[in-house]
Amino acid sequence: MTTTPNTQLYPAGYLDINGLGLLWVSNTTLTVSIGQARDITNTNDIVNSAALTLNMATNGANGLDTGTIAASTLYYVWIVGDSTDYSTTCCLASLSATAPTLPAAYDMQRRIGAIYVNGSTHIALFWQQGAESQGAGTNSSSRWMIYDAPIATGITAGASTSYAAVNLEKTVPATASIVKIEVALNAGTAFDSVFLQPYGGTGAAAVFSSAVTGTALLGIVDCPVGVNATPLPDLKYKVSSSGDAVALDVQGYVDEL
């Protein structure tokens, strides 16, 4: 059943987010800090007055919305509220980026981040930066998500000399605007390069070159992300020559909440 939230008399600004930062705690838990956010319909504010603990091993309020934790999967984190103020604000993790399954008595939600569950079914260690790192009271819906260890893409020894897709689906949400890529380029010829572009791009938005041959030179570059029709985050790469080999890993991204 679809419910319509009650409307507050003095709501905050358009799609405002203040606080509600995510903090890794353990392999199955994270915390959500105090703060508030406009719900996704821009009707009401969801206010969180005390830190919440999200436990991926449970279901319902402050846990997974449905099912059990899955390996090598991106989960979306939501703040959830009750417009009647009868039920206490809670958080959820969901496979859905647009419509989590809400617990009974709740009728408002807003996405506040995304987390990666690795192959060991553990929440990958991360740092979320943005409003929280800029001081209490700072309002920002753009948040950096930085992984402690880079996460491999399908490009491990890439040698395509024309732009080819880099799969970001499991590690980067479609709402990302920038992705931080760790590049390991083994150049066949000195000063060969790897070029990155977002989906829909026509030129190189990021370039990494190596003056060294015979060994992989490591670096980190930021590149805009395009969204294809699915929608999924989409990045493309190519190298200077077929004698090059490049590995591309995801170090982090900017999430537009």
N, C-alpha and C positions, 0 to 999 in steps of 0.2 A: 504494500500500500504506500502510495506517495503522500508525504505530509508537507505542509507549508509552514515554515518557521514563523513564530510570532515576530513582529517587527519592533526593534528597540526605538525609543523616543529620540535618543541622541547617539546614533551610531558613529563609528570612526570613519576615516576617509576611505575612498574607493580602493577595495582589495588590499587594505592595509595589513601588514604583518609587523608585529613588534615583539622581539624576544622569540620564545619557542624554539631555542636552539637544541640540536641533537648532540648527545655526548655518548660515545661508546663506553660501556661498562664491562661487559663480558662477552663470551661467545654467543650468548642467547639474549642478552639484555642491553638496553640503552636507556638514557633518561631524556626527558623533554623538559626544558626549563620553563619558568613562569613567563607569561606574556599573553598576548591576545592577537587574534586575526579575524578578518572578515570571512564569513563563510563563502563557499564557491558561487552562491547566487548573488553575492553582494547585498544581502538583505540584513544581516545581523552580525554581531561580534561574538566570537567564541573566546571566553576569558578563562585563562588557566592561572590560578592563584597560588599553586604549590607545585613543586617539581613532580613529574610523573615518571614511573618506571614502566617501560614497555618490555614484556617478556614474550619472546617468540615461541616459547614452549607451551603457551597457554592460548586459549581461544576467548574471544569476546573482548570486553572493555580492557584496555591496556595489554592486549595480546594480538594474535593473528585474528583477522575477521572470520576466516573459515579455513579448514584444512590443517595440514601440518607443514612444518618448515621444510623447504625443498632446497637441494644443493644447486650451486651455480646459477643463482636466480636473483633478479633485481626485485626488491620489495619497496612499495611506496608507503611512507609514514604520514599519518593523518592525525590532526587534532579534531576531536568530535565533541559536540555540545548539545544541550537540550535547551531550546528557546523558552521553555517554561521555567527553567532554573530548578526543576525538581531533581534531576539527575546530575551528579557531579561530572564536570568535564573530564574526558578520558582521551586516550590515544589509541591508535590502531596501526597495524601493519597489514598491507593488502597487496595482492598481485595486480589489482586494478589501479591504474593511474587516474581514473575519472570517476569511479563509482564503487567505493568499498561497501561491503555489507555492514550496515550499522547495527549495533546492539539495540534491543528493544528500548523504547522511550527516548531515543536520540533522533534528532532531525536536522542537524547541521554538521557540516564537515569542511575541512580545508587541508589540502596537502601541504606539509611542512618539510618534506625532504624525501630522499630515497636512499636505501642501503643495499649493499651487495652481500648475499650469503654465498660463501665460497664452496669449493668442492668437498670440504669436510663438514658441511652444514653448520658453519660458524659465521656469525656476522663479521665481515672483514673489518679489521681495525681501521678507523677513519677519524678525521677531524673535519668538522663543519665550521666554516668561518663566514663572517658577514656581519649581520647586525650584532651578534653576540660579541664578536671581536672588536667592535667599534665602540662599545660602552653601553651601559644600561640606558634604555629609552630610545636607542637608535632604531629607526624604522627602515628595513630593507627587505625586499622580496627577492633579491639576488644573493645567493649563497654559494660560496666555494665548498665543494666536497673533495677532500684530499684523502686518498688511500695511503695507508702506511707503507704498503708494498705494492708496486705496480701490478696490474692484472693483465694477463696475456690476452691479446686478440688472436685472430686466426692467422695473422701475418707474422710468421716466425723466421722465414728466409725469403722474403718477398723480392722478386726480381722483375716485376712488371714494368715495362718502359712506356706503357700507356696507363691512364688513370684506372685503378681497380678499387673495388669496394673494400672497406675495413669494417668488420662487423662489431658494432658497439652495443648491440641490443641488450646484452645481459649486464652491462656495467655502467651504462649512461642512459638517463631518461630522455625521452623525446623532447622534454622541455629545456634541455641543456642548450646554452648559447655558445659556450666555449668548452673545448676539451683539452686537457693537458696530457700530452703524449710523450712517453719515454721512447726515444729512438736509439736503436743500436745499429749503426750502419757500417758494414764491412765493404769498403769501396774497392771495386776492381781496379780503378784508376784514381790517382790522387786528385782530390778536389771534386770528385763526383758527389752528387747530392740526392736526397730524398725530398720530394715535393708533396705537400698535403693540401687538399682543398675540401670545402664543405660540399654536400650534395647540392647540385644546382649551380655550383661555381664554374667559372671558365678559366681561371688562372690559379697560380699557387698562392694560397693564403699563408703558408708557413713553409720554410725551407731549412734543411739541416745539411751541412756539407762536412766532408771528412778529408783532411789532408793526409791521412794515414791509410796505407793499404796493408792487407794481410791480417788485420785484427779489427774487431768491431770498436768503433768510437761511439761513446755514449753521450747523449744529451737530452734535454727536455724542451719541447716547443709547445706553444699554445696555438690552437687553430679554431676558427669558428666551426660550428656544427650546422649542417643542413638537415631538414626533416623531409623524408620521402613520403610517398602517398599512403603508407601503411597505417599510421605514421610511426616511423622509427628514426632514431638518430643516425645520420649517415655521413661518413667521412671517406675520402678517397686518397690514394697515394700512387706515386710512380717514382722510379729511380732513373738516374741518368743513362745507365747502360745495363745490358743483361748480365754483365759481369759483377754487378753489385748484388748485395744481399742485405736486407733490412728486417729487423724485428721491431714491431710496434706494440707497446703496452700502454694501458690506460693508467695514468697517475692521479687524475682527478678531473673535475669539470665544474663549470658554473651553472647552477640550477636556477631557473627563473620560476619562482613559485607564484 
